[in-house]
Amino acid sequence: MYAPPGPNGFVFVGVRGGQLRRSNFSKTWARALEAAQLEVGAVHVHDLRHTGNTYAAESGASLAELMHRMGHSSTRAAQVHLHARRERDREIASSLGKMAKRELKKSKKRRKGKGSGT
């Protein structure tokens, strides 16, 4: 099964490349989960939307960009599809620590520069 290219191509298609319908999608989804060695029922299709948008946010996408990607007109709807992750919290803390060290270094250089010229 291959998704057709272009902005109108479906991510999941039937055997002949057509749009999946609710009546035939559950079998296809179950086979995909089994192929990925995941328990059937453990991951739902809508989980992909949440995960994809959380990753997009982590990559630096703005709220406006996320809203556009998701097709939402309100920030509330967009935020429902975003989730905080513990791993990301560690990355943010590490990044903030690096920024603080950089700023302290700059501050020390400025103080040294002011002290020697007067």
Buried (B, 14 or more C-beta within 10 A) or exposed (E): EEEEEEEEEEEBBBEEEEEBEEEEBEEBBEEBBEEEEEEEEEBEEEEEEBBBBBEBBBEEBEEEBBBEBBEBEEEEEBBEBBEEEEEBEEEEEEEEEEEEEEEEEEEEEEEEEEEEEE
